[in-house]
Amino acid sequence: MKTIVEINQKTCIGCGLCSKVCSKKILKMNHKKVEVVDYPDWSCCQCGLCMAVCPTQSIQVNGLNYNEFVALPENKLDYKILEKMLSSRRSIRSFRDSNVEREVLNKVIRASAMSPIGALPANVQLIVMDRKKELDELYKDTVRCWKKMMQSMKNPIYKIISKRVAGANQYHALTHHALPSARICCKSADKGKNIFTFNAPAIMFFHGKKISVCITENCWLAASYATIAAHSLGLGSIFSGMIPPIVNMNKDVKRKLGIPDENNIYSCLMMGYPAVEFKRKIPRKHKNVMYLK
């Protein structure tokens, strides 16, 4: 079903701004009048850009309401302030033994929804865990499933099947990174030390349908915005690369979290109030930067 876009020609001043920002290029100018072009297999994606830019609010996209389009602040963010904040953010592995207020978590969630979207409509879904009982159960399931995986990988036939199913790149990541890390994490778990979740008091799972367009990118973009928001609110955070594959490969764990079978977790963010305060920023730079002549 196509999204309906209507133009109020009585109030439209023909500025053409909507046609310049239209994501799908279905808004066209014709003799200083805006027209909606009806393509057979191409329609409005409800990005809202036209409504956000229209000076007279003359465009109405079905499903969107001008009441939700808040005016932008005039002052732009100073780069020095932004750089200072970003450079002070660290991956946190030690958290205080205190809960994160849901009011704070909701702010992080709102900020994560403001991330760029690879393809509309928005397809990122979130599950938030902030209760100790469920967090402890997830940790136990993670340890159990990784131990089972390590045992299975001792079987040559299982290794061959895993390589064919995962592909060369993913199999290399599994054998050279994930499994060695899992061995260390599981040994630590046997000694009573949790380095799978670091006893984080809150975990956010960014997930979506496996067949959704740009779902991997969208989840990571949303999660990245969440880390920045968390830092601005005094929280520390760290991504987990060990939990998503375990959840995705084990239907029982996935169903415990309320994630549909047709969905996968693409990013897992653990957060809480930091137990340690960093005094200095750590130098970071890209491996290589080159301008093409």
N, C-alpha and C positions, 0 to 999 in steps of 0.2 A: 504494500500500500504506500503510495507516494505521499510525502509531506506537502501540505497545502501552504503556499505562500501568497499572501494578498498585499497589494499596494493600494494605499489610500491616495488616489490621484488628486483629491481636493487639497490635501495638505502637503503632498510631495512637492519639493521645490526643484527637482531635477538636477541635484548637485552631482549625481553619479558616483558618490562615495560607496554606495552599496555594491555597485557593479565591480568596483575596483577590489573590494575585499571578499567577494563571494567565493567560497571555497570550491564550489562546483561549477562556477561560471554560468549559472542559470539566470542570473539577473543581467539584462542587457539594456543599454541606452539606445533609444530610438527617437530622434528629434527631441532631445531633452526630456524624454519621458522614460520611466523604468518599465521594462516588460519582463515577464517571467517566461523563459523559454522551456517548453515541455519536450524533453527528450524521452524516447521510448524506454531506455534502460538506464537513465541517469536522472537523479532528482536531488532535492534539498536534503542535506544530512543533519539539519538542525544544529549547526555549529553556533549560530547566533551572532555571527560577526556583522551581518547586515543591520540587525536591530541595535547592536552596540554602537554602530557608527552613524546611524541615521539622526540628523539634527532635529527632525520634526516628529520622530516616532511614527513614521508613516508606513512602516513595514510590519506585518504581523505574520510570524511563522507559527503554524499550528503546533501547539504543545509548549510554546514559550510565552512568558508573560513579562511585560516591561517592569512590573513591580519587583522582579528579581534581578533586574539589571541596575546595579548600584553605580552611581557616578564615581569615576576614578579620581583619586587625589591629584592635585596639581603638582605637588612636589615629587620629583623623581628621586629614587634611591641613589645616594652618593656611592661611587665605586669604592672609595677607600673604606667606607663603613662595611660594605658588602665583603670586600677582600679580607678585612680584619675578622669578621665573623666566620667566614668560610675557612680561613687558615687556622682558626682556633678549634675547629671541630675535629674530634678524634674518634676512632673506634673504641668503645668502652667495653671492657671485659670484667669490670668489678663494679657491682651495684650495691647501693645501700639497701638494707633490709626494710624497705618501706614501699607501700603501694603507690601507684601512679593514679592520681585522681582522674575520674572519667571526664571531667570538664577539660582537663589538660589533654587527654587522649583525643577527645572530640576536636580540639583545635588542631592537633596534628593531622587528623583525618581530613578536616576541611582544607588544610593547606595542601595535602597530597592530591586532592581532587582538582587543584588548580594547575597541575602539570600539563605540558603539551600532550596532545593526543595524536598518535600516528595515523589513526583512521577513525572517523566517527561512524556511528554513535559511540559514546563511552562504553567500554566493555570490561573495565576493571572492577572486581569484586573484592571486598575486604572481610576478613574474619579477625576479631580481636580477642585475645585470651589475656585476662588479667586476674584470674582467680587461682590461688595456689594449688588447689586440688587438681584442676585441669592441667596446669603447667607441670606439676609433678608427674601426672599420668603421661603427658606428651614426652617428657624426658625419659621415662621408663620404656615407653614404646620405641623411642629413637635408639636407645641402647640395645634393646632386644632385636630390633630389625637390622641394625648394623652388624651385630654379632651373627645373625642368621646369614646375612649377605657375605660376610667374610668366610663363613663355613662353606657356603655354596660355591664360592670362587675357587675353592680347592679342587673342585670337580672339573676336569679338563673339558668335558662336554658342555657344562654350564658356561665355562669361559668362552668357548667357541660361539655358543648361541648368543651370549651377552654382547660379544663383539659385533655380530651380524645385526642384532637388533639395535644397539646403541649407535653404531657407526664408528669409524676409526677415531675421530676427534673426541667423542664422548667417552669411548672406551679408554683412550689414553688418559683422559682426565680422571676417570674412575680408578684406574690401576696405579697412576703415578701421583695422584693428589688425594682423592677422596678416601680410598682404602687405607693408605698410610696414616692419614689424619684420623680415620675411624678407629684404627688400632690404638693410637695414643689416647683418644677420647674414651674408648671402652676400658682400657687399662686403668685410666684415671677414675672411671665410674666404679670399678671394682674396689678401688681404694677410698671411695666415698667422696671423690671430687668431681664436680660437674663442670666440664668444659664443653659440653654440647650446647647448653643454653645459658651457662654462667649464672644460673639462678635469677635471670632477668624477671622482674615482676610483671612485665607486659610483652606480648609478642603479637605482631601484626602479620597476617598472611595476605599477600596480594595474589589473587587467583582469577581465573576466567576460563571460558570454554576453549578447548584445545584448537578448535577450528576457527576461532575468532581472528580477524585480521589484525596484525601487529600486537597481539596480546602480550607477547614477551616484552616488547619494547614499552608498551603502555604500563605494564606492571612495574618495570624497573624505573621508569620516569616518575611514576606516582610514589614509589618507595624512596627515591632519591629526594623528592620534595619533602617527604615525611621526615627524613633525617635532618634536613635543614630546619624544619619547623620544630622538631624535638629539641635541637640544640638551642634554638632561640628561647625555648621555654625552660631551660635549665636541665633538660634530660640528656642522657647519653644514649647512644645506640650503636648497634653493630649488626651487619648482615650475617645471616647463617646460610652457608652453602651445604650444610650437612643434613638439615631437616627436610627441605623441599623434596629431594629425590626419594627419601624414605617414605614420606607421605604419599607421593605420586605413585610409588610402586606397590604400596600396601593398602588395599581397599578398606581393610578394617580400620586402619588409622585415619584414612581419608573420611570415612563415614562418621567416625567419632567427632571429627571437627566440623561435620555438617557440610562437607564439600561434595558436590555432585560428581558422579563417576566420569561425566563428560568434561569435567574441569581439571586443571592442573594448577599447582602453586608455582609461581614463577619468581617470587621474591618473598623472603622472610626477614622481617626486621624485629630485632629484640631490643628492648629499651627499658630504662629506669633511671633513677637519680644516681649519678656517679658517686662511687665511694672514694675516688681519688681525683684530685684537681691537678691538671697539667699546668706547668709554669711557663713553658716555652713552646712555640710552634715548631713543627717538624718540617724541614724543607722538602718540598715535593715538586716535581716537574715531569713533563712528558718525556718519553724515551727519545723522541725525535720530533722536531718541528721544522718544516721546510715550506717556503713560499715558492710556488712554481713561477718561473720567469715567462 
